[in-house]
Amino acid sequence: MRITLVTHYFPAHRGGIELVAGELGRRLAAKLPAEITWHASDCDAPPSLAGVNAVPARSCNAVEKWIGVPFPLWSPGALWRVARAARTADAVHVHDCLYLPNLVACIAARLSGRPVLVTQHIGMIPYRSALLRGLLSIANGLLGRIVLGSASRVVFVSDSVRRYFSGFVRFKAPPLLVANGVDTSVFSPLERDRRTELRRQFGAGADTPLLLFVGRFVEKKGLPVLRELAQSLPDARWLLAGWGPLNPDHWALPNVRVFRDRSGAGLAQLYQAADLLVLPSVGEGFPLVVQEAMACGTPALVGTETAAGCPDAADVLAAEDTGGPDAAARWERRIRELITAGGHERRNRVAAHAAANWSWERCADRYAELFSALHSADDPGS
């Protein structure tokens, strides 16, 4: 099967969407089997994956650099190439509906009678800027109806995002909920003694709370709240792993350490050492970093909207509202409660839930079934 895969970035950009796309692409190329041609922006190095041909698209990433919104602009030639690839593929797979290349690929595929599968990760983001909120609402309403409404099948990674789009999109076939997987060969718990030694390497003794944030350094990830928390919890050691226009080094706080180059096993060490993942982000589905942390046995504190994306994890996932002027104070209280409760037993429960529910093997099997059905039928979603 020839599949045209379209995302805004390649995995080297380190965002959750592109990391998921890469993992799925690698596995699907082997399972189906399939020849996958992956079109994404050339602002990052293309991956080298068996069965996946990466096609860097000439692009400009100025929007993300200026305002922290990941919205690369492709050249006319790159858009023409992705349209041509979509017209000749056996199936098209795009991740999220808002990007122009994804829209072009979907329209080209539909005009040529090719089936389209859309994986939707993100819903509405409550930016502080009224202008950004308005533009995003209009874009979701317009492109959501076009891309999601015309797709042969739509897969959501989060129940809250599915509910959001179901309010105004008429799907051709009932939308599905498929949780992303976790690579447990990389993200897994450590023995207690090894974890104690790892904590020492990050400057945390037995009585020092070690708190972790992983994600882009942008407004929607809750960086302003994190800064207040780091100031109000000076006895805790904070590890912030990510990149972006907001630079935590400028906070000049002695209890904050910033990492910009962690991925794979290096990132897993941060999860394994931390006592708690703190993610006061908004407008997300169910971030991959939460699943990775929990697979390492590390509890997570997330926004209530994020927690709603995975109601099955309610017993092991802590949540707090991110809104209001007292958000940082409320998050501080919850953090103090969580770092003094549960201990080793709680870490075991968190890891057990992740192992039982988040498997890349099961996730890839479900996608393989969907692509096989689309390939063998005359576009059942039409």
Contacts in CASP RR format, 6 or more apart in sequence:
PFRMAT RR
TARGET T0000
AUTHOR 0000-0000-0000
METHOD contacts of the structure
MODEL  1
MRITLVTHYFPAHRGGIELVAGELGRRLAAKLPAEITWHASDCDAPPSLA
GVNAVPARSCNAVEKWIGVPFPLWSPGALWRVARAARTADAVHVHDCLYL
PNLVACIAARLSGRPVLVTQHIGMIPYRSALLRGLLSIANGLLGRIVLGS
ASRVVFVSDSVRRYFSGFVRFKAPPLLVANGVDTSVFSPLERDRRTELRR
QFGAGADTPLLLFVGRFVEKKGLPVLRELAQSLPDARWLLAGWGPLNPDH
WALPNVRVFRDRSGAGLAQLYQAADLLVLPSVGEGFPLVVQEAMACGTPA
LVGTETAAGCPDAADVLAAEDTGGPDAAARWERRIRELITAGGHERRNRV
AAHAAANWSWERCADRYAELFSALHSADDPGS
1 32 0 8 1.000
1 33 0 8 1.000
1 34 0 8 1.000
1 35 0 8 1.000
1 90 0 8 1.000
1 91 0 8 1.000
1 371 0 8 1.000
1 372 0 8 1.000
1 375 0 8 1.000
2 34 0 8 1.000
2 35 0 8 1.000
2 37 0 8 1.000
2 88 0 8 1.000
2 89 0 8 1.000
2 90 0 8 1.000
2 91 0 8 1.000
3 28 0 8 1.000
3 34 0 8 1.000
3 35 0 8 1.000
3 36 0 8 1.000
3 37 0 8 1.000
3 89 0 8 1.000
3 90 0 8 1.000
3 91 0 8 1.000
3 92 0 8 1.000
3 93 0 8 1.000
3 371 0 8 1.000
4 36 0 8 1.000
4 37 0 8 1.000
4 39 0 8 1.000
4 82 0 8 1.000
4 85 0 8 1.000
4 86 0 8 1.000
4 89 0 8 1.000
4 91 0 8 1.000
4 92 0 8 1.000
4 93 0 8 1.000
4 105 0 8 1.000
4 109 0 8 1.000
5 21 0 8 1.000
5 25 0 8 1.000
5 36 0 8 1.000
5 37 0 8 1.000
5 38 0 8 1.000
5 39 0 8 1.000
5 52 0 8 1.000
5 92 0 8 1.000
5 93 0 8 1.000
5 94 0 8 1.000
6 38 0 8 1.000
6 39 0 8 1.000
6 40 0 8 1.000
6 82 0 8 1.000
6 86 0 8 1.000
6 92 0 8 1.000
6 93 0 8 1.000
6 94 0 8 1.000
6 95 0 8 1.000
6 101 0 8 1.000
6 102 0 8 1.000
6 105 0 8 1.000
7 17 0 8 1.000
7 18 0 8 1.000
7 21 0 8 1.000
7 38 0 8 1.000
7 39 0 8 1.000
7 40 0 8 1.000
7 94 0 8 1.000
7 95 0 8 1.000
7 96 0 8 1.000
7 102 0 8 1.000
8 17 0 8 1.000
8 18 0 8 1.000
8 40 0 8 1.000
8 41 0 8 1.000
8 70 0 8 1.000
8 71 0 8 1.000
8 72 0 8 1.000
8 95 0 8 1.000
8 96 0 8 1.000
8 99 0 8 1.000
8 101 0 8 1.000
8 102 0 8 1.000
9 15 0 8 1.000
9 17 0 8 1.000
9 18 0 8 1.000
9 40 0 8 1.000
9 41 0 8 1.000
9 43 0 8 1.000
9 44 0 8 1.000
9 70 0 8 1.000
9 72 0 8 1.000
10 18 0 8 1.000
10 38 0 8 1.000
10 40 0 8 1.000
10 41 0 8 1.000
10 44 0 8 1.000
10 45 0 8 1.000
10 46 0 8 1.000
10 47 0 8 1.000
10 54 0 8 1.000
10 56 0 8 1.000
11 18 0 8 1.000
11 19 0 8 1.000
11 21 0 8 1.000
11 22 0 8 1.000
11 44 0 8 1.000
11 47 0 8 1.000
12 44 0 8 1.000
12 45 0 8 1.000
12 46 0 8 1.000
12 47 0 8 1.000
13 41 0 8 1.000
13 43 0 8 1.000
13 44 0 8 1.000
13 70 0 8 1.000
14 242 0 8 1.000
14 243 0 8 1.000
14 263 0 8 1.000
15 215 0 8 1.000
15 216 0 8 1.000
16 121 0 8 1.000
16 287 0 8 1.000
16 288 0 8 1.000
16 289 0 8 1.000
17 95 0 8 1.000
17 96 0 8 1.000
17 121 0 8 1.000
17 122 0 8 1.000
18 40 0 8 1.000
18 95 0 8 1.000
19 288 0 8 1.000
20 95 0 8 1.000
20 119 0 8 1.000
20 121 0 8 1.000
20 157 0 8 1.000
20 180 0 8 1.000
20 288 0 8 1.000
21 38 0 8 1.000
21 95 0 8 1.000
21 119 0 8 1.000
22 38 0 8 1.000
22 47 0 8 1.000
22 49 0 8 1.000
22 52 0 8 1.000
23 181 0 8 1.000
23 183 0 8 1.000
23 360 0 8 1.000
23 364 0 8 1.000
24 363 0 8 1.000
24 364 0 8 1.000
24 367 0 8 1.000
25 36 0 8 1.000
25 38 0 8 1.000
25 49 0 8 1.000
25 52 0 8 1.000
26 49 0 8 1.000
26 50 0 8 1.000
26 51 0 8 1.000
26 52 0 8 1.000
27 360 0 8 1.000
27 361 0 8 1.000
27 364 0 8 1.000
28 34 0 8 1.000
28 36 0 8 1.000
28 364 0 8 1.000
28 367 0 8 1.000
28 368 0 8 1.000
28 371 0 8 1.000
29 35 0 8 1.000
29 36 0 8 1.000
29 49 0 8 1.000
29 50 0 8 1.000
29 51 0 8 1.000
29 52 0 8 1.000
30 50 0 8 1.000
30 51 0 8 1.000
31 364 0 8 1.000
31 365 0 8 1.000
31 368 0 8 1.000
32 368 0 8 1.000
32 371 0 8 1.000
32 372 0 8 1.000
34 51 0 8 1.000
34 371 0 8 1.000
35 51 0 8 1.000
35 53 0 8 1.000
36 51 0 8 1.000
36 52 0 8 1.000
36 53 0 8 1.000
37 52 0 8 1.000
37 53 0 8 1.000
37 55 0 8 1.000
37 85 0 8 1.000
37 89 0 8 1.000
38 46 0 8 1.000
38 47 0 8 1.000
38 52 0 8 1.000
38 53 0 8 1.000
38 54 0 8 1.000
38 55 0 8 1.000
39 55 0 8 1.000
39 57 0 8 1.000
39 78 0 8 1.000
39 81 0 8 1.000
39 82 0 8 1.000
39 85 0 8 1.000
39 101 0 8 1.000
39 105 0 8 1.000
40 46 0 8 1.000
40 54 0 8 1.000
40 55 0 8 1.000
40 56 0 8 1.000
40 57 0 8 1.000
41 56 0 8 1.000
41 57 0 8 1.000
41 59 0 8 1.000
41 61 0 8 1.000
41 72 0 8 1.000
41 74 0 8 1.000
42 56 0 8 1.000
42 57 0 8 1.000
42 58 0 8 1.000
42 59 0 8 1.000
43 59 0 8 1.000
43 61 0 8 1.000
43 72 0 8 1.000
46 54 0 8 1.000
46 55 0 8 1.000
46 56 0 8 1.000
47 54 0 8 1.000
48 54 0 8 1.000
55 81 0 8 1.000
55 85 0 8 1.000
57 74 0 8 1.000
57 75 0 8 1.000
57 78 0 8 1.000
57 79 0 8 1.000
57 81 0 8 1.000
57 82 0 8 1.000
57 101 0 8 1.000
58 74 0 8 1.000
58 75 0 8 1.000
58 77 0 8 1.000
58 78 0 8 1.000
59 72 0 8 1.000
59 73 0 8 1.000
59 74 0 8 1.000
59 75 0 8 1.000
59 78 0 8 1.000
60 72 0 8 1.000
60 73 0 8 1.000
61 72 0 8 1.000
61 73 0 8 1.000
62 73 0 8 1.000
63 69 0 8 1.000
63 70 0 8 1.000
63 71 0 8 1.000
63 72 0 8 1.000
63 73 0 8 1.000
64 70 0 8 1.000
64 71 0 8 1.000
64 72 0 8 1.000
65 245 0 8 1.000
66 245 0 8 1.000
67 132 0 8 1.000
67 245 0 8 1.000
68 216 0 8 1.000
68 218 0 8 1.000
68 219 0 8 1.000
68 244 0 8 1.000
68 245 0 8 1.000
69 132 0 8 1.000
69 218 0 8 1.000
70 216 0 8 1.000
71 98 0 8 1.000
71 99 0 8 1.000
72 99 0 8 1.000
73 100 0 8 1.000
74 82 0 8 1.000
74 100 0 8 1.000
74 101 0 8 1.000
78 101 0 8 1.000
79 100 0 8 1.000
79 101 0 8 1.000
79 104 0 8 1.000
82 101 0 8 1.000
82 104 0 8 1.000
82 105 0 8 1.000
82 108 0 8 1.000
83 104 0 8 1.000
83 105 0 8 1.000
83 107 0 8 1.000
83 108 0 8 1.000
84 108 0 8 1.000
85 105 0 8 1.000
86 92 0 8 1.000
86 104 0 8 1.000
86 105 0 8 1.000
86 106 0 8 1.000
86 108 0 8 1.000
86 109 0 8 1.000
86 112 0 8 1.000
86 114 0 8 1.000
87 108 0 8 1.000
87 109 0 8 1.000
87 111 0 8 1.000
87 112 0 8 1.000
87 114 0 8 1.000
88 112 0 8 1.000
89 109 0 8 1.000
89 114 0 8 1.000
90 114 0 8 1.000
90 115 0 8 1.000
90 375 0 8 1.000
91 114 0 8 1.000
91 115 0 8 1.000
91 116 0 8 1.000
91 117 0 8 1.000
91 371 0 8 1.000
91 374 0 8 1.000
91 375 0 8 1.000
92 105 0 8 1.000
92 106 0 8 1.000
92 109 0 8 1.000
92 114 0 8 1.000
92 115 0 8 1.000
92 116 0 8 1.000
92 117 0 8 1.000
93 116 0 8 1.000
93 117 0 8 1.000
93 118 0 8 1.000
93 119 0 8 1.000
93 371 0 8 1.000
94 102 0 8 1.000
94 105 0 8 1.000
94 106 0 8 1.000
94 116 0 8 1.000
94 117 0 8 1.000
94 118 0 8 1.000
94 119 0 8 1.000
94 147 0 8 1.000
95 102 0 8 1.000
95 118 0 8 1.000
95 119 0 8 1.000
95 121 0 8 1.000
96 102 0 8 1.000
96 118 0 8 1.000
96 119 0 8 1.000
96 120 0 8 1.000
96 121 0 8 1.000
96 122 0 8 1.000
97 103 0 8 1.000
97 118 0 8 1.000
97 120 0 8 1.000
97 140 0 8 1.000
97 143 0 8 1.000
97 144 0 8 1.000
97 146 0 8 1.000
97 147 0 8 1.000
97 148 0 8 1.000
98 122 0 8 1.000
98 139 0 8 1.000
98 140 0 8 1.000
98 143 0 8 1.000
98 144 0 8 1.000
102 118 0 8 1.000
102 147 0 8 1.000
103 143 0 8 1.000
103 146 0 8 1.000
103 147 0 8 1.000
105 116 0 8 1.000
106 116 0 8 1.000
106 118 0 8 1.000
106 146 0 8 1.000
106 147 0 8 1.000
106 150 0 8 1.000
106 151 0 8 1.000
107 146 0 8 1.000
109 115 0 8 1.000
109 116 0 8 1.000
110 116 0 8 1.000
110 150 0 8 1.000
113 379 0 8 1.000
113 382 0 8 1.000
114 379 0 8 1.000
115 152 0 8 1.000
115 153 0 8 1.000
115 374 0 8 1.000
115 375 0 8 1.000
115 379 0 8 1.000
115 380 0 8 1.000
115 381 0 8 1.000
116 150 0 8 1.000
116 151 0 8 1.000
116 152 0 8 1.000
116 153 0 8 1.000
117 151 0 8 1.000
117 152 0 8 1.000
117 153 0 8 1.000
117 154 0 8 1.000
117 155 0 8 1.000
117 367 0 8 1.000
117 370 0 8 1.000
117 371 0 8 1.000
117 374 0 8 1.000
118 147 0 8 1.000
118 148 0 8 1.000
118 151 0 8 1.000
118 153 0 8 1.000
118 154 0 8 1.000
118 155 0 8 1.000
119 154 0 8 1.000
119 155 0 8 1.000
119 156 0 8 1.000
119 157 0 8 1.000
120 148 0 8 1.000
120 154 0 8 1.000
120 155 0 8 1.000
120 156 0 8 1.000
120 157 0 8 1.000
120 161 0 8 1.000
120 162 0 8 1.000
120 165 0 8 1.000
121 157 0 8 1.000
121 158 0 8 1.000
121 161 0 8 1.000
121 284 0 8 1.000
121 285 0 8 1.000
122 161 0 8 1.000
122 283 0 8 1.000
122 284 0 8 1.000
122 285 0 8 1.000
123 140 0 8 1.000
123 160 0 8 1.000
123 161 0 8 1.000
123 164 0 8 1.000
123 165 0 8 1.000
123 283 0 8 1.000
123 284 0 8 1.000
123 285 0 8 1.000
124 136 0 8 1.000
124 137 0 8 1.000
124 140 0 8 1.000
124 164 0 8 1.000
124 283 0 8 1.000
125 132 0 8 1.000
125 133 0 8 1.000
125 136 0 8 1.000
125 220 0 8 1.000
125 282 0 8 1.000
125 283 0 8 1.000
125 284 0 8 1.000
126 133 0 8 1.000
126 282 0 8 1.000
126 283 0 8 1.000
127 133 0 8 1.000
127 136 0 8 1.000
127 219 0 8 1.000
127 220 0 8 1.000
128 219 0 8 1.000
140 165 0 8 1.000
141 168 0 8 1.000
144 165 0 8 1.000
144 169 0 8 1.000
145 168 0 8 1.000
145 169 0 8 1.000
145 170 0 8 1.000
148 154 0 8 1.000
148 165 0 8 1.000
148 169 0 8 1.000
148 171 0 8 1.000
148 175 0 8 1.000
149 169 0 8 1.000
149 170 0 8 1.000
149 171 0 8 1.000
149 172 0 8 1.000
150 172 0 8 1.000
151 171 0 8 1.000
151 172 0 8 1.000
152 172 0 8 1.000
152 173 0 8 1.000
152 374 0 8 1.000
152 379 0 8 1.000
152 380 0 8 1.000
152 381 0 8 1.000
152 382 0 8 1.000
153 172 0 8 1.000
153 173 0 8 1.000
153 175 0 8 1.000
153 176 0 8 1.000
153 370 0 8 1.000
153 374 0 8 1.000
153 381 0 8 1.000
154 171 0 8 1.000
154 173 0 8 1.000
154 175 0 8 1.000
154 176 0 8 1.000
155 175 0 8 1.000
155 176 0 8 1.000
155 177 0 8 1.000
155 178 0 8 1.000
155 367 0 8 1.000
155 370 0 8 1.000
156 162 0 8 1.000
156 165 0 8 1.000
156 175 0 8 1.000
156 176 0 8 1.000
156 177 0 8 1.000
156 178 0 8 1.000
157 177 0 8 1.000
157 178 0 8 1.000
157 179 0 8 1.000
157 180 0 8 1.000
157 285 0 8 1.000
157 286 0 8 1.000
158 177 0 8 1.000
158 284 0 8 1.000
158 285 0 8 1.000
158 286 0 8 1.000
158 309 0 8 1.000
158 310 0 8 1.000
159 177 0 8 1.000
159 308 0 8 1.000
159 309 0 8 1.000
159 310 0 8 1.000
159 311 0 8 1.000
160 285 0 8 1.000
160 286 0 8 1.000
160 305 0 8 1.000
160 306 0 8 1.000
160 308 0 8 1.000
160 309 0 8 1.000
161 285 0 8 1.000
161 309 0 8 1.000
162 175 0 8 1.000
162 177 0 8 1.000
165 175 0 8 1.000
166 175 0 8 1.000
172 381 0 8 1.000
172 382 0 8 1.000
173 380 0 8 1.000
173 381 0 8 1.000
176 366 0 8 1.000
176 370 0 8 1.000
178 363 0 8 1.000
178 366 0 8 1.000
178 367 0 8 1.000
179 286 0 8 1.000
179 291 0 8 1.000
179 310 0 8 1.000
179 357 0 8 1.000
179 358 0 8 1.000
179 363 0 8 1.000
180 286 0 8 1.000
180 288 0 8 1.000
180 291 0 8 1.000
180 358 0 8 1.000
180 360 0 8 1.000
180 363 0 8 1.000
181 291 0 8 1.000
181 358 0 8 1.000
181 359 0 8 1.000
181 360 0 8 1.000
181 362 0 8 1.000
181 363 0 8 1.000
182 288 0 8 1.000
182 291 0 8 1.000
182 292 0 8 1.000
182 295 0 8 1.000
182 354 0 8 1.000
182 358 0 8 1.000
182 359 0 8 1.000
182 360 0 8 1.000
183 360 0 8 1.000
184 295 0 8 1.000
184 354 0 8 1.000
184 355 0 8 1.000
184 359 0 8 1.000
186 264 0 8 1.000
186 265 0 8 1.000
186 268 0 8 1.000
187 268 0 8 1.000
187 271 0 8 1.000
187 292 0 8 1.000
187 295 0 8 1.000
187 296 0 8 1.000
188 268 0 8 1.000
188 295 0 8 1.000
188 296 0 8 1.000
188 351 0 8 1.000
189 195 0 8 1.000
189 272 0 8 1.000
189 296 0 8 1.000
189 297 0 8 1.000
189 347 0 8 1.000
189 348 0 8 1.000
189 351 0 8 1.000
190 198 0 8 1.000
190 272 0 8 1.000
190 296 0 8 1.000
192 344 0 8 1.000
195 272 0 8 1.000
195 273 0 8 1.000
196 206 0 8 1.000
198 269 0 8 1.000
198 272 0 8 1.000
198 273 0 8 1.000
199 205 0 8 1.000
199 208 0 8 1.000
199 210 0 8 1.000
199 273 0 8 1.000
201 273 0 8 1.000
202 210 0 8 1.000
202 237 0 8 1.000
202 239 0 8 1.000
202 257 0 8 1.000
202 270 0 8 1.000
202 273 0 8 1.000
203 210 0 8 1.000
203 237 0 8 1.000
204 210 0 8 1.000
204 237 0 8 1.000
204 273 0 8 1.000
208 235 0 8 1.000
208 236 0 8 1.000
208 237 0 8 1.000
209 233 0 8 1.000
209 235 0 8 1.000
209 236 0 8 1.000
209 237 0 8 1.000
209 275 0 8 1.000
209 276 0 8 1.000
209 335 0 8 1.000
209 339 0 8 1.000
210 236 0 8 1.000
210 237 0 8 1.000
210 239 0 8 1.000
210 273 0 8 1.000
210 274 0 8 1.000
210 275 0 8 1.000
210 276 0 8 1.000
211 229 0 8 1.000
211 233 0 8 1.000
211 236 0 8 1.000
211 237 0 8 1.000
211 238 0 8 1.000
211 239 0 8 1.000
211 274 0 8 1.000
211 275 0 8 1.000
211 276 0 8 1.000
211 278 0 8 1.000
211 335 0 8 1.000
211 339 0 8 1.000
212 238 0 8 1.000
212 239 0 8 1.000
212 240 0 8 1.000
212 241 0 8 1.000
212 270 0 8 1.000
212 271 0 8 1.000
212 273 0 8 1.000
212 274 0 8 1.000
212 276 0 8 1.000
212 277 0 8 1.000
212 278 0 8 1.000
212 293 0 8 1.000
212 298 0 8 1.000
213 221 0 8 1.000
213 226 0 8 1.000
213 238 0 8 1.000
213 239 0 8 1.000
213 240 0 8 1.000
213 241 0 8 1.000
213 277 0 8 1.000
213 278 0 8 1.000
213 279 0 8 1.000
214 241 0 8 1.000
214 242 0 8 1.000
214 267 0 8 1.000
214 270 0 8 1.000
214 271 0 8 1.000
214 277 0 8 1.000
214 279 0 8 1.000
214 289 0 8 1.000
214 292 0 8 1.000
214 293 0 8 1.000
215 221 0 8 1.000
215 241 0 8 1.000
215 242 0 8 1.000
215 243 0 8 1.000
215 287 0 8 1.000
215 289 0 8 1.000
216 242 0 8 1.000
216 243 0 8 1.000
216 244 0 8 1.000
217 223 0 8 1.000
217 240 0 8 1.000
217 242 0 8 1.000
217 243 0 8 1.000
217 244 0 8 1.000
217 245 0 8 1.000
217 246 0 8 1.000
217 247 0 8 1.000
217 248 0 8 1.000
218 244 0 8 1.000
218 245 0 8 1.000
218 246 0 8 1.000
219 246 0 8 1.000
220 281 0 8 1.000
220 282 0 8 1.000
220 283 0 8 1.000
220 284 0 8 1.000
221 279 0 8 1.000
221 280 0 8 1.000
221 281 0 8 1.000
222 280 0 8 1.000
222 281 0 8 1.000
222 282 0 8 1.000
222 322 0 8 1.000
223 246 0 8 1.000
223 248 0 8 1.000
225 280 0 8 1.000
225 322 0 8 1.000
225 327 0 8 1.000
225 328 0 8 1.000
225 331 0 8 1.000
226 238 0 8 1.000
226 240 0 8 1.000
226 248 0 8 1.000
226 278 0 8 1.000
226 280 0 8 1.000
227 248 0 8 1.000
227 251 0 8 1.000
227 253 0 8 1.000
228 328 0 8 1.000
229 238 0 8 1.000
229 278 0 8 1.000
229 328 0 8 1.000
229 331 0 8 1.000
229 332 0 8 1.000
229 335 0 8 1.000
230 236 0 8 1.000
230 238 0 8 1.000
230 251 0 8 1.000
230 253 0 8 1.000
230 255 0 8 1.000
230 256 0 8 1.000
231 251 0 8 1.000
231 253 0 8 1.000
232 328 0 8 1.000
232 329 0 8 1.000
232 332 0 8 1.000
233 255 0 8 1.000
233 332 0 8 1.000
233 335 0 8 1.000
233 336 0 8 1.000
234 255 0 8 1.000
235 255 0 8 1.000
236 255 0 8 1.000
236 335 0 8 1.000
236 339 0 8 1.000
237 255 0 8 1.000
237 257 0 8 1.000
238 253 0 8 1.000
238 255 0 8 1.000
238 256 0 8 1.000
238 257 0 8 1.000
239 257 0 8 1.000
239 259 0 8 1.000
239 270 0 8 1.000
239 273 0 8 1.000
239 274 0 8 1.000
240 248 0 8 1.000
240 256 0 8 1.000
240 257 0 8 1.000
240 258 0 8 1.000
240 259 0 8 1.000
241 258 0 8 1.000
241 259 0 8 1.000
241 260 0 8 1.000
241 262 0 8 1.000
241 267 0 8 1.000
241 270 0 8 1.000
242 258 0 8 1.000
242 259 0 8 1.000
242 260 0 8 1.000
242 262 0 8 1.000
243 260 0 8 1.000
247 258 0 8 1.000
248 256 0 8 1.000
248 258 0 8 1.000
249 258 0 8 1.000
259 270 0 8 1.000
262 269 0 8 1.000
262 270 0 8 1.000
267 292 0 8 1.000
268 292 0 8 1.000
268 296 0 8 1.000
271 277 0 8 1.000
271 292 0 8 1.000
271 293 0 8 1.000
271 295 0 8 1.000
271 296 0 8 1.000
271 297 0 8 1.000
271 298 0 8 1.000
272 296 0 8 1.000
272 297 0 8 1.000
272 298 0 8 1.000
274 293 0 8 1.000
274 298 0 8 1.000
275 298 0 8 1.000
275 299 0 8 1.000
275 339 0 8 1.000
276 298 0 8 1.000
276 299 0 8 1.000
276 300 0 8 1.000
276 301 0 8 1.000
276 335 0 8 1.000
276 338 0 8 1.000
276 339 0 8 1.000
277 289 0 8 1.000
277 290 0 8 1.000
277 293 0 8 1.000
277 294 0 8 1.000
277 298 0 8 1.000
277 299 0 8 1.000
277 300 0 8 1.000
277 301 0 8 1.000
277 302 0 8 1.000
278 300 0 8 1.000
278 301 0 8 1.000
278 331 0 8 1.000
278 335 0 8 1.000
279 287 0 8 1.000
279 289 0 8 1.000
279 290 0 8 1.000
279 300 0 8 1.000
279 301 0 8 1.000
279 302 0 8 1.000
279 303 0 8 1.000
279 306 0 8 1.000
280 302 0 8 1.000
280 303 0 8 1.000
280 320 0 8 1.000
280 322 0 8 1.000
280 327 0 8 1.000
280 331 0 8 1.000
281 287 0 8 1.000
281 302 0 8 1.000
281 303 0 8 1.000
281 306 0 8 1.000
281 322 0 8 1.000
282 303 0 8 1.000
282 305 0 8 1.000
282 322 0 8 1.000
283 305 0 8 1.000
283 306 0 8 1.000
284 305 0 8 1.000
284 306 0 8 1.000
285 306 0 8 1.000
285 309 0 8 1.000
286 306 0 8 1.000
286 309 0 8 1.000
286 310 0 8 1.000
287 302 0 8 1.000
287 306 0 8 1.000
290 300 0 8 1.000
290 302 0 8 1.000
290 306 0 8 1.000
290 317 0 8 1.000
291 354 0 8 1.000
291 358 0 8 1.000
293 299 0 8 1.000
293 300 0 8 1.000
294 300 0 8 1.000
294 313 0 8 1.000
294 316 0 8 1.000
294 317 0 8 1.000
294 350 0 8 1.000
294 351 0 8 1.000
294 353 0 8 1.000
294 354 0 8 1.000
295 351 0 8 1.000
295 354 0 8 1.000
295 355 0 8 1.000
295 358 0 8 1.000
296 351 0 8 1.000
297 347 0 8 1.000
297 348 0 8 1.000
297 350 0 8 1.000
297 351 0 8 1.000
297 354 0 8 1.000
298 347 0 8 1.000
298 350 0 8 1.000
299 316 0 8 1.000
299 317 0 8 1.000
299 318 0 8 1.000
299 338 0 8 1.000
299 346 0 8 1.000
299 347 0 8 1.000
299 350 0 8 1.000
300 317 0 8 1.000
300 318 0 8 1.000
300 350 0 8 1.000
301 318 0 8 1.000
301 319 0 8 1.000
301 320 0 8 1.000
301 331 0 8 1.000
301 334 0 8 1.000
301 335 0 8 1.000
301 338 0 8 1.000
302 317 0 8 1.000
302 318 0 8 1.000
302 319 0 8 1.000
302 320 0 8 1.000
303 319 0 8 1.000
303 320 0 8 1.000
303 321 0 8 1.000
303 322 0 8 1.000
304 319 0 8 1.000
304 320 0 8 1.000
304 321 0 8 1.000
304 322 0 8 1.000
305 322 0 8 1.000
306 319 0 8 1.000
307 313 0 8 1.000
307 314 0 8 1.000
307 317 0 8 1.000
307 318 0 8 1.000
307 319 0 8 1.000
310 317 0 8 1.000
312 357 0 8 1.000
313 353 0 8 1.000
313 357 0 8 1.000
315 349 0 8 1.000
315 353 0 8 1.000
316 349 0 8 1.000
316 350 0 8 1.000
316 353 0 8 1.000
318 334 0 8 1.000
318 338 0 8 1.000
320 330 0 8 1.000
320 331 0 8 1.000
320 334 0 8 1.000
321 327 0 8 1.000
321 330 0 8 1.000
373 380 0 8 1.000
374 380 0 8 1.000
END
